[in-house]
Amino acid sequence: MAKITYIEHGGKEHVVEVANGLTVMEGARDNNIPGIEADCGGACACSTCHVYVDPAWADKLPAKEDMEEDMLDFAFEPDPARSRLTCQIKVSDALDGLVVQMPEKQI
């Protein structure tokens, strides 16, 4: 289980525990965190679960696969270093303390 901090665009923080094996997107969905829409349900077929990973965590996550890179092209104001799709980040104990921030909007 990992404690993950989701920060809404306006600054409101939500700290929740997410079970290992779920994705960061599923953690947001299961805890009713606003700002992550996840229209495709986690199939990496949209960009509506886009977040900016805290700079301290950007290099600690597994590398983006090609499909995620392609979908991030459709995200709102993607940041090459910090943007990730939360449906592609699997939760493990190693992610305890992860901080992600939602963009102004999802598209």
MDAnalysis code that builds the backbone (N, CA, C; Angstrom):
import MDAnalysis as mda
import numpy as np

u = mda.Universe.empty(321, n_residues=107, atom_resindex=np.repeat(np.arange(107), 3), trajectory=True)
u.add_TopologyAttr("name", ["N", "CA", "C"] * 107)
u.add_TopologyAttr("resid", np.arange(1, 108))
u.add_TopologyAttr("resname", ["MET", "ALA", "LYS", "ILE", "THR", "TYR", "ILE", "GLU", "HIS", "GLY", "GLY", "LYS", "GLU", "HIS", "VAL", "VAL", "GLU", "VAL", "ALA", "ASN", "GLY", "LEU", "THR", "VAL", "MET", "GLU", "GLY", "ALA", "ARG", "ASP", "ASN", "ASN", "ILE", "PRO", "GLY", "ILE", "GLU", "ALA", "ASP", "CYS", "GLY", "GLY", "ALA", "CYS", "ALA", "CYS", "SER", "THR", "CYS", "HIS", "VAL", "TYR", "VAL", "ASP", "PRO", "ALA", "TRP", "ALA", "ASP", "LYS", "LEU", "PRO", "ALA", "LYS", "GLU", "ASP", "MET", "GLU", "GLU", "ASP", "MET", "LEU", "ASP", "PHE", "ALA", "PHE", "GLU", "PRO", "ASP", "PRO", "ALA", "ARG", "SER", "ARG", "LEU", "THR", "CYS", "GLN", "ILE", "LYS", "VAL", "SER", "ASP", "ALA", "LEU", "ASP", "GLY", "LEU", "VAL", "VAL", "GLN", "MET", "PRO", "GLU", "LYS", "GLN", "ILE"])
u.atoms.positions = np.array([
    [0.849, -1.176, 0.000],
    [0.000, 0.000, 0.000],
    [0.889, 1.231, 0.000],
    [0.462, 2.238, -0.749],
    [1.236, 3.473, -0.837],
    [0.334, 4.661, -0.559],
    [0.868, 5.630, 0.159],
    [0.161, 6.892, 0.380],
    [0.509, 7.801, -0.792],
    [-0.537, 8.258, -1.485],
    [-0.335, 9.116, -2.642],
    [-1.066, 10.428, -2.398],
    [-0.388, 11.526, -2.729],
    [-0.996, 12.849, -2.609],
    [-1.393, 13.330, -3.995],
    [-2.683, 13.588, -4.152],
    [-3.232, 14.143, -5.384],
    [-3.533, 15.612, -5.098],
    [-3.027, 16.504, -5.932],
    [-3.252, 17.936, -5.725],
    [-4.082, 18.465, -6.891],
    [-5.251, 18.990, -6.545],
    [-6.104, 19.591, -7.564],
    [-5.421, 20.840, -8.121],
    [-5.858, 21.263, -9.306],
    [-5.255, 22.448, -9.925],
    [-5.325, 23.669, -9.010],
    [-6.395, 23.797, -8.251],
    [-6.546, 24.930, -7.334],
    [-5.734, 24.817, -6.055],
    [-5.062, 23.665, -5.848],
    [-4.192, 23.512, -4.687],
    [-4.708, 22.593, -3.595],
    [-5.968, 22.182, -3.661],
    [-6.500, 21.301, -2.621],
    [-5.843, 19.929, -2.712],
    [-5.372, 19.438, -1.566],
    [-4.673, 18.153, -1.507],
    [-5.577, 17.045, -0.998],
    [-5.380, 15.870, -1.573],
    [-6.065, 14.658, -1.126],
    [-4.981, 13.605, -0.915],
    [-4.816, 13.146, 0.315],
    [-3.833, 12.104, 0.612],
    [-4.607, 10.821, 0.879],
    [-4.359, 9.813, 0.060],
    [-5.095, 8.558, 0.196],
    [-4.118, 7.382, 0.117],
    [-4.544, 6.276, 0.701],
    [-3.781, 5.042, 0.579],
    [-4.348, 4.256, -0.595],
    [-3.444, 3.783, -1.449],
    [-3.835, 3.032, -2.634],
    [-3.165, 1.664, -2.562],
    [-3.952, 0.636, -2.784],
    [-3.443, -0.736, -2.692],
    [-2.452, -1.048, -3.810],
    [-1.449, -1.837, -3.472],
    [-0.490, -2.300, -4.466],
    [-1.224, -3.048, -5.572],
    [-0.748, -2.860, -6.796],
    [-1.347, -3.532, -7.937],
    [-2.356, -2.687, -8.678],
    [-2.949, -1.709, -7.984],
    [-3.844, -0.778, -8.664],
    [-2.993, 0.258, -9.392],
    [-3.637, 1.075, -10.210],
    [-2.918, 2.185, -10.827],
    [-3.209, 3.462, -10.041],
    [-2.396, 4.469, -10.265],
    [-2.623, 5.761, -9.626],
    [-3.982, 6.313, -10.054],
    [-4.396, 6.045, -11.281],
    [-5.713, 6.453, -11.770],
    [-6.823, 5.753, -10.991],
    [-6.692, 4.452, -10.764],
    [-7.706, 3.713, -10.009],
    [-7.796, 4.224, -8.573],
    [-6.664, 4.613, -8.005],
    [-6.667, 5.192, -6.664],
    [-7.462, 6.474, -6.621],
    [-7.321, 7.302, -7.652],
    [-8.096, 8.549, -7.721],
    [-9.572, 8.243, -7.908],
    [-9.880, 7.346, -8.824],
    [-11.279, 6.991, -9.102],
    [-11.958, 6.405, -7.861],
    [-11.295, 5.472, -7.207],
    [-11.881, 4.791, -6.052],
    [-12.070, 5.712, -4.852],
    [-11.334, 6.816, -4.829],
    [-11.432, 7.757, -3.713],
    [-12.115, 9.070, -4.107],
    [-12.764, 9.054, -5.264],
    [-13.530, 10.217, -5.739],
    [-12.717, 11.507, -5.777],
    [-11.483, 11.401, -6.262],
    [-10.619, 12.575, -6.363],
    [-10.990, 13.340, -7.638],
    [-11.383, 14.595, -7.529],
    [-11.717, 15.355, -8.736],
    [-10.465, 15.715, -9.533],
    [-10.648, 15.817, -10.854],
    [-9.540, 16.249, -11.707],
    [-8.934, 15.148, -12.548],
    [-9.267, 13.908, -12.254],
    [-8.826, 12.780, -13.082],
    [-10.094, 12.119, -13.597],
    [-10.353, 12.302, -14.893],
    [-11.605, 11.824, -15.472],
    [-11.551, 10.364, -15.912],
    [-10.430, 9.948, -16.480],
    [-10.230, 8.552, -16.887],
    [-11.348, 8.047, -17.805],
    [-11.626, 8.797, -18.858],
    [-12.717, 8.464, -19.776],
    [-12.592, 7.075, -20.397],
    [-11.381, 6.617, -20.657],
    [-11.212, 5.313, -21.314],
    [-11.125, 4.165, -20.307],
    [-11.202, 4.471, -19.030],
    [-11.191, 3.429, -18.019],
    [-9.831, 2.803, -17.754],
    [-8.793, 3.407, -18.257],
    [-7.447, 2.894, -17.991],
    [-6.821, 2.139, -19.140],
    [-7.383, 2.277, -20.334],
    [-6.878, 1.544, -21.504],
    [-5.779, 2.287, -22.253],
    [-5.350, 3.416, -21.740],
    [-4.336, 4.255, -22.392],
    [-4.805, 4.652, -23.795],
    [-6.097, 5.030, -23.876],
    [-6.682, 5.415, -25.159],
    [-7.178, 6.860, -25.144],
    [-6.818, 7.607, -24.101],
    [-7.160, 9.024, -24.025],
    [-6.096, 9.688, -23.152],
    [-6.304, 10.939, -22.831],
    [-5.334, 11.626, -21.963],
    [-6.016, 12.259, -20.761],
    [-7.192, 11.751, -20.393],
    [-7.970, 12.401, -19.340],
    [-7.596, 11.977, -17.920],
    [-6.482, 11.276, -17.781],
    [-5.956, 10.982, -16.440],
    [-4.553, 11.574, -16.292],
    [-4.288, 12.584, -17.105],
    [-2.992, 13.263, -17.133],
    [-2.717, 13.995, -15.812],
    [-1.493, 13.872, -15.325],
    [-1.036, 14.616, -14.156],
    [0.400, 15.073, -14.384],
    [0.823, 15.985, -13.528],
    [2.225, 16.384, -13.452],
    [2.797, 15.728, -12.198],
    [3.800, 14.918, -12.376],
    [4.454, 14.242, -11.255],
    [5.385, 15.242, -10.570],
    [5.367, 15.247, -9.253],
    [6.271, 16.106, -8.495],
    [7.706, 15.872, -8.983],
    [8.475, 16.959, -9.155],
    [9.842, 16.811, -9.681],
    [10.703, 15.803, -8.911],
    [10.482, 15.682, -7.610],
    [11.266, 14.736, -6.815],
    [10.986, 13.289, -7.203],
    [9.858, 13.044, -7.866],
    [9.453, 11.687, -8.239],
    [9.643, 11.385, -9.722],
    [9.853, 12.396, -10.529],
    [9.876, 12.215, -11.989],
    [10.852, 11.133, -12.444],
    [12.014, 11.060, -11.858],
    [13.010, 10.077, -12.276],
    [12.885, 8.745, -11.542],
    [11.978, 8.659, -10.585],
    [11.821, 7.428, -9.804],
    [10.780, 6.484, -10.398],
    [9.973, 6.988, -11.330],
    [8.927, 6.169, -11.933],
    [9.482, 5.393, -13.126],
    [8.862, 4.268, -13.458],
    [9.279, 3.554, -14.666],
    [9.123, 4.460, -15.888],
    [9.940, 4.229, -16.889],
    [9.905, 5.041, -18.104],
    [8.556, 4.914, -18.804],
    [8.190, 5.961, -19.519],
    [6.962, 5.942, -20.314],
    [7.141, 4.998, -21.499],
    [6.102, 4.234, -21.776],
    [6.112, 3.410, -22.981],
    [5.608, 4.256, -24.145],
    [5.811, 3.777, -25.372],
    [5.462, 4.541, -26.565],
    [3.993, 4.959, -26.595],
    [3.099, 4.062, -26.194],
    [1.678, 4.374, -26.242],
    [1.342, 5.548, -25.312],
    [1.943, 5.562, -24.126],
    [1.712, 6.673, -23.202],
    [2.254, 7.970, -23.791],
    [3.443, 7.909, -24.365],
    [4.026, 9.100, -25.016],
    [3.080, 9.643, -26.078],
    [2.520, 8.743, -26.892],
    [1.599, 9.160, -27.951],
    [0.356, 9.826, -27.385],
    [-0.223, 9.261, -26.336],
    [-1.435, 9.818, -25.747],
    [-1.169, 11.159, -25.066],
    [0.016, 11.338, -24.526],
    [0.339, 12.615, -23.872],
    [0.364, 13.774, -24.863],
    [0.522, 13.465, -26.156],
    [0.446, 14.516, -27.172],
    [-0.916, 15.193, -27.173],
    [-1.948, 14.508, -26.680],
    [-3.309, 15.039, -26.662],
    [-3.666, 15.682, -25.324],
    [-2.773, 15.638, -24.357],
    [-3.044, 16.182, -23.022],
    [-2.980, 17.704, -23.039],
    [-3.611, 18.307, -22.033],
    [-3.574, 19.760, -21.881],
    [-2.219, 20.174, -21.322],
    [-1.496, 20.985, -22.065],
    [-0.192, 21.530, -21.662],
    [0.737, 20.479, -21.058],
    [1.090, 19.455, -21.844],
    [2.004, 18.436, -21.303],
    [3.406, 18.985, -21.041],
    [4.026, 18.462, -20.033],
    [5.401, 18.801, -19.668],
    [6.246, 17.574, -19.983],
    [7.215, 17.679, -20.869],
    [7.988, 16.492, -21.265],
    [8.645, 15.743, -20.105],
    [9.012, 16.459, -19.064],
    [9.700, 15.822, -17.944],
    [8.748, 15.299, -16.873],
    [7.586, 15.945, -16.697],
    [6.734, 15.622, -15.544],
    [5.381, 15.021, -15.884],
    [4.921, 15.148, -17.118],
    [3.589, 14.645, -17.463],
    [3.561, 13.130, -17.530],
    [2.518, 12.567, -16.927],
    [2.288, 11.115, -16.978],
    [0.796, 10.866, -17.039],
    [0.443, 9.696, -17.553],
    [-0.932, 9.226, -17.498],
    [-1.022, 8.308, -16.294],
    [-1.919, 8.613, -15.381],
    [-1.987, 7.851, -14.134],
    [-2.438, 6.416, -14.351],
    [-3.082, 6.128, -15.482],
    [-3.484, 4.743, -15.758],
    [-2.286, 3.858, -16.061],
    [-1.140, 4.468, -16.307],
    [0.052, 3.705, -16.663],
    [1.049, 3.580, -15.516],
    [0.689, 4.067, -14.341],
    [1.590, 3.989, -13.184],
    [1.009, 3.006, -12.182],
    [1.638, 1.828, -12.068],
    [1.201, 0.793, -11.118],
    [1.711, 1.137, -9.725],
    [0.830, 0.994, -8.766],
    [1.173, 1.301, -7.377],
    [1.917, 0.129, -6.743],
    [2.968, 0.475, -6.012],
    [3.728, -0.493, -5.212],
    [4.232, 0.252, -3.981],
    [4.820, -0.488, -3.066],
    [5.378, 0.154, -1.862],
    [6.400, 1.228, -2.228],
    [7.076, 1.056, -3.371],
    [8.097, 2.013, -3.803],
    [7.504, 3.391, -4.114],
    [6.191, 3.457, -4.323],
    [5.554, 4.737, -4.635],
    [4.991, 5.440, -3.410],
    [5.253, 4.902, -2.220],
    [4.764, 5.530, -0.998],
    [5.299, 6.957, -0.913],
    [4.387, 7.930, -0.850],
    [4.775, 9.338, -0.785],
    [4.688, 10.062, -2.122],
    [4.310, 9.359, -3.185],
    [4.186, 9.972, -4.507],
    [3.247, 11.171, -4.455],
    [3.618, 12.225, -5.161],
    [2.805, 13.432, -5.241],
    [2.553, 13.738, -6.716],
    [1.271, 13.897, -7.074],
    [0.904, 14.251, -8.431],
    [-0.025, 15.461, -8.403],
    [0.070, 16.297, -9.419],
    [-0.763, 17.496, -9.500],
    [-1.562, 17.453, -10.796],
    [-2.848, 17.749, -10.686],
    [-3.712, 17.753, -11.846],
    [-3.508, 19.017, -12.660],
    [-3.672, 18.907, -13.981],
    [-3.603, 20.106, -14.817],
    [-4.872, 20.947, -14.643],
    [-4.880, 22.100, -15.277],
    [-6.050, 22.986, -15.185],
    [-7.306, 22.305, -15.708],
    [-7.156, 21.484, -16.747],
    [-8.287, 20.736, -17.289],
    [-7.794, 19.488, -17.989],
    [-8.698, 18.569, -18.224],
    [-8.399, 17.349, -18.961],
    [-9.063, 17.483, -20.323],
    [-8.355, 17.040, -21.366],
    [-8.957, 17.073, -22.712],
    [-8.756, 15.748, -23.404],
])
